[in-house]
Amino acid sequence: MDSYQSLKRCCEQWSTYPCNLLRPDQRRNVLENYHLILDGSEIRLFQASTEDIRILEPSDSPNGYIEQIFTSPFGLRKHLEQNRKDPAFSLIFVQSDNVRTPLNCSRESFAFLSSFYQIPAYFLDFVSSFGYSAERQDYHMTGFNSYDTLEPSTSNALEIRQLGRSGSEHVVQYMLRSVEKLTDSSSNTNWDVHQMAVHHRYDFVYGKALWLNIKTNNIISERIKEAMAEDPMLNFALSKGLSGSFTATLRTHLIHLEWCDNSWREYICDVEGEIRKTVKGIKALQTSDRPDIHCSLLEGVVINEMEAKVMETDDPQRSVPRRLTKELEDLTNLENLPFEEAEKLDAIRERLENSLLVLQLNIQTLQDISDHYENLANRESLPSEVMKGSFFSDLDSFSQRVGRIRKNLEIRVTQVNSLISWLRKKQQLFEGLLRQRSVQASCFLTKTSHFHLDRMEQIAHMTREETASMHVITFVTMVFLPVSFLASFCVVGFYSIDQSRSVLGGTSLALVFPCEF
């Protein structure tokens, strides 16, 4: 069975991708593991109901390309299986509605496409970062991978003459992330980190190029179409020879790579403005006459002594509470502390730290891409047809452009680090204000405790005095009560009215002794 028939059979077994690859770089158990991961992520990654795969290929139109849209696996298979050789270039775009929704294609279309172009299994590492998820996937992962079959002894070279594939090629795969401004239904704008996965293949004999771009919107596809209409050097169909087509691949790379640098300046400016707006509430509480902690404690001791003197004066129950009431009113200003602003600063700091990670990972990926092409130029097995014309100058220009993008990102890293340091100081200021209020609250509670303790001692003293008075009164009462009783009884008993005796209708008084002695 020739290689073409093997490829057709491979495409028929699309459901087993990547185990169906003809010349895989990985062992069988690794491929099976990728297949299991793809099975488990199918619902999260793919959405057949919204399938929308766009392919740009050369044409005789003024723009030099034709765009075809496929909304079903049947249409895609029919297009790929037509009896023809691969076009000079093929730019395939797979998108999603946003960063946390499935890709607008079915698993069948993706697997069939990957089988037809023999896309390596490790590209699935990048694809897995897309799809539906409540939280982000892979924690801002970026990456780079490449291989080539330039050496004659390469065992995984796959020549398919019916499709115009020589088998002498190099493959570059990378993933980048960048910030993009989004506008919701309420016309509110916010920033979010988006990812982009790219698979690129270039044939060193026929000069044919394949691009598979996976992204959450159509920014890259629109930029590439605009560049192809304006820049003749970017049009593969108009490129002359291998040197011209290779230069076109470098220019296409730059469109992808420049995307990861375009929006960072605006994003950092917006974050800086958001920080300045948020810290206003904290600055308002930072007064110049903020008391020192030790002075506050010393003042508390002096006030306690003054209160002790006041308590000996006319109205001790009013002077001290008035002072404590004023301090209590000062402490109730805790409601004015900008807790909401502090939470915003914490959220902004988390966003900046994530942005810092994205920038640093992008810098490493850009370095890997630049190193790959510099090493490629030094390969002895590189076809001489490619190195004709302006090959080296174009490659030097590409390396310089990539280096410039990398330097720009390093500048953004410095800016983000500075913003994080600034945020850390503002958060420390807020924490200092909270500590100050905590010390003030402790002092207030201490003063209140002393005041109530003094009041209780005063009440206890007054209670002791009143208890002593009651004891005296009780003693006097107990002493004089029997005497008073006897006196009252005797007074009543000495005199009585003898109503039995009367002289001339009158009465006479008799002294009666009720008791005999």
C-alpha positions in Angstrom: 0.0 0.0 0.0 1.5 3.3 -1.1 1.6 6.4 1.2 -1.4 8.0 -0.5 -3.6 5.0 0.2 -2.3 4.8 3.7 -3.2 8.4 4.2 -6.8 7.8 3.0 -7.1 4.9 5.3 -5.7 7.1 8.1 -8.4 9.7 7.4 -11.1 7.0 7.5 -9.9 6.2 11.0 -10.2 9.8 12.2 -12.0 8.8 15.4 -8.8 7.2 16.6 -6.6 10.3 16.1 -3.8 10.6 17.1 -3.3 6.9 17.2 -3.9 6.7 13.4 -0.9 8.9 12.5 1.4 7.3 9.9 4.8 8.5 11.1 4.3 9.6 14.7 7.2 11.0 16.9 5.7 9.5 20.1 5.4 6.0 21.3 2.2 4.1 21.1 1.3 4.5 24.8 1.8 8.2 24.6 -0.6 8.4 21.6 -3.2 6.4 23.4 -3.0 8.7 26.3 -3.6 11.7 24.1 -6.5 9.8 22.6 -8.1 9.3 26.0 -7.6 12.9 26.9 -9.3 13.9 23.6 -12.2 11.6 24.4 -12.6 13.0 27.9 -12.5 16.6 26.6 -14.7 16.3 23.6 -17.8 17.9 25.1 -15.7 20.7 26.6 -13.6 21.4 23.4 -15.9 21.0 20.5 -19.3 22.2 19.5 -20.6 20.8 16.2 -23.8 23.0 16.2 -21.7 26.1 15.6 -19.2 24.7 13.2 -17.5 27.4 11.2 -14.1 26.5 9.7 -12.5 29.0 7.3 -9.8 28.2 4.8 -7.9 30.7 2.7 -6.3 29.3 -0.5 -4.7 31.0 -3.6 -6.9 32.2 -6.4 -6.8 34.5 -9.4 -8.8 37.2 -7.6 -7.3 40.7 -7.0 -6.6 39.8 -3.4 -4.8 36.6 -4.4 -6.9 34.3 -2.3 -10.3 32.7 -1.9 -12.0 32.2 1.5 -14.2 29.1 1.9 -16.4 28.4 5.0 -17.3 24.9 6.1 -20.2 24.3 8.5 -20.2 20.5 8.5 -17.7 17.6 8.5 -19.1 16.4 5.1 -18.3 19.7 3.4 -14.8 19.8 4.8 -14.1 16.2 3.8 -15.3 16.8 0.3 -13.0 19.8 0.0 -9.9 18.0 1.3 -10.5 14.7 -0.6 -10.9 16.3 -4.0 -8.5 14.9 -6.6 -5.8 17.6 -6.6 -2.4 18.5 -5.1 -2.1 20.6 -2.1 -2.3 24.4 -2.9 0.7 26.7 -2.6 -0.7 27.8 0.7 -3.5 26.9 3.0 -4.5 29.0 5.9 -7.1 27.3 8.2 -8.8 29.2 11.0 -10.7 27.6 13.8 -12.3 30.0 16.3 -14.6 30.2 19.3 -17.0 32.8 20.6 -14.9 33.7 23.6 -12.1 32.4 25.8 -14.3 30.0 27.8 -16.5 28.5 25.1 -16.0 25.4 22.9 -14.4 25.7 19.5 -16.7 26.3 16.6 -16.0 22.9 15.0 -16.9 19.3 15.6 -14.4 16.7 16.8 -14.9 14.8 13.5 -13.8 17.8 11.5 -10.8 18.6 13.7 -9.7 14.9 13.8 -10.1 14.5 10.0 -8.2 17.7 9.4 -5.4 16.7 11.7 -5.3 13.2 10.1 -5.2 14.6 6.6 -2.3 17.0 7.3 -0.6 14.6 9.8 -0.6 17.1 12.6 1.6 15.8 15.5 -0.2 14.7 18.7 1.6 17.2 20.9 -0.4 20.0 19.3 -3.2 18.8 21.4 -1.4 20.2 24.4 -2.1 23.7 23.0 -5.6 22.8 21.8 -6.6 21.6 25.3 -6.2 25.2 26.6 -9.4 26.1 24.7 -12.9 25.0 25.3 -15.6 25.5 27.9 -14.4 26.0 31.5 -15.5 27.9 34.6 -11.9 28.8 35.2 -8.9 29.2 33.0 -7.1 26.2 31.6 -3.3 25.4 32.0 -2.6 28.6 34.0 -1.5 30.9 31.2 0.6 28.2 29.5 2.6 29.0 26.4 4.9 26.8 24.5 6.9 25.9 21.4 7.7 22.7 19.5 9.4 22.0 16.2 10.9 19.2 14.1 12.1 18.7 10.6 12.8 15.9 8.1 15.7 17.6 6.3 18.2 14.8 6.9 18.0 12.0 4.3 18.1 9.4 7.1 15.0 10.8 8.8 12.7 7.8 9.4 9.4 9.8 9.8 9.6 11.6 6.4 6.4 10.9 4.5 6.3 11.6 0.8 2.9 11.7 -0.9 3.4 12.6 -4.6 -0.3 12.6 -5.4 -0.7 15.6 -3.0 2.6 17.3 -3.9 4.2 16.5 -0.5 7.9 15.8 -0.7 8.4 14.7 2.9 11.3 17.1 3.3 9.7 19.7 5.6 9.9 21.5 8.9 7.1 21.9 11.4 6.7 24.7 13.9 4.0 24.8 16.6 3.7 27.4 19.3 1.2 29.0 21.6 1.1 32.6 22.7 -1.1 34.7 24.9 -2.0 38.4 25.0 -4.5 40.8 26.4 -7.4 42.0 24.4 -10.1 44.6 25.1 -13.6 43.3 25.2 -17.0 45.2 25.1 -20.0 43.5 26.7 -23.7 44.0 25.9 -23.8 47.0 28.3 -21.0 48.8 26.4 -18.6 48.2 29.3 -15.0 47.5 28.4 -12.7 45.2 30.2 -9.5 43.3 29.5 -8.9 39.6 29.2 -6.0 37.3 28.4 -6.6 35.3 25.1 -4.6 32.5 23.7 -3.6 31.5 20.2 -2.3 28.2 19.0 -0.5 27.9 15.6 0.6 24.9 13.6 2.9 25.6 10.6 4.3 23.3 8.0 6.6 24.2 5.2 7.7 21.9 2.3 11.4 22.5 1.3 11.0 21.0 -2.2 7.6 22.3 -3.4 7.5 25.5 -1.2 4.0 24.8 0.0 2.9 26.1 3.4 0.2 25.1 5.8 -1.1 27.2 8.6 -3.6 26.1 11.3 -4.6 28.9 13.6 -6.9 28.4 16.6 -8.0 31.5 18.4 -11.0 32.9 20.2 -11.8 35.5 17.5 -11.0 36.5 14.0 -8.4 39.1 14.7 -5.5 37.2 13.1 -7.5 36.0 10.1 -8.5 39.6 9.3 -5.0 40.9 9.7 -3.6 38.2 7.4 -6.2 38.9 4.7 -5.5 42.6 4.9 -1.7 42.0 4.7 -2.1 39.7 1.7 -4.1 42.3 -0.1 -1.5 45.1 0.6 1.8 43.2 0.6 2.7 41.3 -2.6 5.6 39.6 -0.7 3.1 37.9 1.6 1.1 36.3 -1.2 2.4 32.8 -1.7 0.8 32.5 -5.1 2.9 35.5 -6.3 6.1 34.4 -4.6 8.9 33.3 -7.0 10.7 30.2 -6.1 11.4 28.6 -2.7 13.2 31.7 -1.4 10.1 33.8 -2.0 7.7 31.4 -0.5 9.9 30.9 2.5 10.1 34.7 3.0 6.3 34.8 2.8 6.2 32.2 5.7 8.4 34.5 7.8 6.2 37.5 7.2 3.1 35.4 8.1 4.9 34.4 11.4 5.4 38.1 12.2 1.7 38.8 11.9 1.1 36.1 14.6 4.0 37.2 16.8 3.3 40.9 16.7 -0.2 40.2 18.0 1.3 39.3 21.4 2.8 42.8 21.8 0.1 45.1 20.3 -2.2 45.8 23.3 0.1 45.7 26.3 0.9 49.4 26.3 -2.8 50.4 26.4 -3.6 47.7 28.9 -0.9 48.9 31.3 -2.0 52.5 31.0 -5.6 51.5 31.8 -4.5 49.5 34.8 -2.4 52.5 36.0 -5.4 54.8 35.7 -7.5 52.2 37.6 -5.0 52.1 40.4 -4.8 55.9 40.7 -8.6 56.1 40.9 -8.7 53.4 43.5 -6.1 54.7 45.9 -7.8 58.1 46.3 -10.0 56.7 49.1 -6.9 55.5 50.9 -5.0 58.7 50.5 -7.9 60.6 52.0 -7.4 58.8 55.3 -3.6 59.4 55.3 -3.6 62.6 57.4 -0.4 64.4 58.2 -1.2 64.6 62.0 -1.6 60.9 62.5 -0.8 60.3 66.2 2.1 58.1 67.2 1.2 54.9 69.1 3.5 55.7 72.1 2.1 59.2 72.4 -1.4 57.8 72.4 -0.6 55.5 75.2 1.1 58.3 77.2 -1.9 60.5 76.6 -4.2 57.8 77.9 -2.2 57.7 81.2 -2.5 61.5 81.6 -6.2 61.4 80.8 -6.8 58.8 83.4 -5.1 61.0 86.0 -7.2 63.9 85.0 -10.3 61.8 85.1 -9.5 60.7 88.6 -9.4 64.4 89.7 -12.6 65.1 87.8 -14.3 62.3 89.7 -13.7 64.0 92.9 -15.4 67.2 91.7 -19.0 68.1 91.2 -20.2 65.8 88.4 -17.9 62.9 87.7 -20.6 61.0 85.8 -20.7 63.4 82.9 -17.1 64.7 82.3 -15.5 61.3 81.7 -18.3 59.8 79.5 -18.2 62.9 77.3 -14.5 62.3 76.5 -15.1 58.6 75.9 -18.1 59.3 73.7 -15.9 61.5 71.5 -13.3 58.8 71.2 -16.0 56.3 70.3 -17.2 58.6 67.6 -13.7 58.7 66.2 -13.6 54.9 66.2 -16.8 54.6 64.3 -15.0 56.1 61.3 -13.9 52.5 60.6 -17.0 52.6 58.4 -15.2 55.2 56.2 -12.2 52.9 55.7 -12.1 52.0 51.9 -12.4 48.3 52.3 -13.9 48.0 48.8 -11.0 49.9 47.3 -8.6 47.6 49.2 -10.3 44.6 47.6 -10.0 46.2 44.2 -6.3 46.7 44.7 -5.9 43.1 45.7 -7.8 42.0 42.5 -5.6 44.4 40.4 -2.5 43.0 41.9 -3.6 39.4 41.0 -4.3 40.5 37.4 -0.9 42.1 37.2 0.9 39.0 38.5 -0.9 36.9 35.9 0.0 39.4 33.2 3.6 39.2 34.4 3.6 35.5 34.0 2.1 35.7 30.5 4.8 38.2 29.4 7.6 36.1 30.7 6.3 33.0 29.0 5.8 34.8 25.7 9.4 36.1 25.9 10.7 32.5 26.2 8.5 31.3 23.3 9.7 34.1 21.1 13.3 33.2 21.9 12.6 29.6 21.0 11.1 30.6 17.6 14.1 32.9 16.8 16.6 30.2 17.8 14.8 27.6 15.7 15.1 29.7 12.5 18.7 30.8 13.2 19.6 27.1 13.6 17.7 26.2 10.5 19.9 28.6 8.4 23.0 26.8 9.6 21.8 23.4 8.6 24.0 21.8 5.8 21.1 19.8 4.6 19.0 22.9 3.8 18.2 22.9 0.1 20.3 25.4 -1.9 17.1 26.6 -3.7 15.8 28.0 -0.4 19.1 29.9 0.3 19.0 31.8 -3.0 18.2 35.4 -3.3 17.5 37.4 -0.2 17.2 34.3 2.1 19.8 35.3 4.7 18.8 39.0 4.7 15.2 38.1 5.1 16.1 35.7 7.9 18.2 38.4 9.6 15.3 40.9 9.3 13.0 38.3 10.8 15.3 37.7 13.8 15.6 41.4 14.4 11.8 41.9 14.3 11.3 39.0 16.7 14.1 40.4 18.9 12.3 43.8 18.9 9.1 42.2 20.0 10.9 40.4 22.7 12.5 43.6 24.0 9.2 45.4 24.0 7.8 42.6 26.2 10.7 42.9 28.5 9.9 46.6 28.8 6.3 45.7 29.7 7.7 43.3 32.3 9.6 46.2 33.9 6.4 48.3 33.9 4.3 45.6 35.4 6.9 44.9 38.1 6.9 48.6 39.0 3.1 48.7 39.2 3.1 45.6 41.4 5.6 47.3 43.7 3.5 50.5 43.8 0.4 48.4 44.6 2.3 46.6 47.4 3.1 50.0 49.0 -0.5 51.1 48.9 -1.7 47.9 50.4 0.9 48.3 53.2 -0.4 51.8 53.8 -3.9 50.5 54.1 -2.7 47.7 56.5 -1.0 50.4 58.5 -4.2 52.4 58.8 -6.0 49.2 60.0 -3.2 48.6 62.6 -3.5 52.2 63.8 -7.3 51.9 64.2 -6.7 48.6 66.0 -4.4 50.3 68.5 -6.8 53.2 69.0 -9.6 50.7 69.6 -7.5 48.9 72.2 -6.6 52.1 73.9 -10.3 53.1 73.9 -11.3 49.7 75.4 -8.6 50.1 78.1 -9.7 53.5 79.0 -13.3 52.4 79.1 -12.4 49.4 81.3 -10.5 51.7 83.7 -13.4 54.1 83.8 -15.9 51.4 84.6 -13.6 49.9 87.2 -13.3 53.3 88.9 -17.0 53.8 88.7 -17.6 50.3 90.3 -15.1 51.1 93.0 -16.9 54.4 93.7 -20.2 52.6 93.8 -18.8 50.0 96.1 -17.4 52.7 98.4 -20.8 54.4 98.4 -22.5 51.1 99.1 -20.2 50.4 102.1 -21.0 53.9 103.5 -24.7 53.3 103.1 -24.4 49.9 104.6 -22.7 51.3 107.7 -25.5 53.9 108.1 -28.1 51.2 107.8 -26.4 49.3 110.5 -26.5 52.3 112.9 -30.1 52.9 112.1 -30.9 49.2 112.7 -29.1 49.2 116.0 -30.8 52.3 117.3 -34.1 50.9 116.2 -33.5 47.7 117.9 -32.5 49.5 121.1 -35.3 52.0 121.3 -38.1 49.9 120.0 -38.7 47.8 123.2 -38.6 51.0 125.4 -41.0 52.8 123.2 -43.3 49.8 123.3 -43.3 49.6 127.1 -43.7 53.3 127.5 -46.8 53.3 125.2 -48.3 50.4 127.0 -47.7 51.9 130.5 -49.2 55.2 129.4 -52.4 53.6 128.3 -52.7 51.5 131.4 -52.3 54.3 134.1 -55.5 56.0 133.1 -58.9 54.6 132.5 -62.4 56.1 132.6 -64.6 54.6 135.3 -67.8 54.8 133.6 -69.7 53.0 136.5 -69.3 56.0 138.7 -70.9 59.3 138.2 -71.6 62.2 140.4 -74.5 64.6 139.4 -74.3 63.1 135.8 -70.5 63.6 135.6 -67.6 61.3 135.4 -64.7 60.8 137.7 -61.2 59.7 136.9 -59.6 56.9 138.9 -56.1 55.9 139.0 -55.9 52.3 138.2 -52.9 50.1 138.5 -53.3 47.3 136.0 -50.6 45.4 137.6 -49.9 44.6 141.3 -46.6 45.0 142.8 
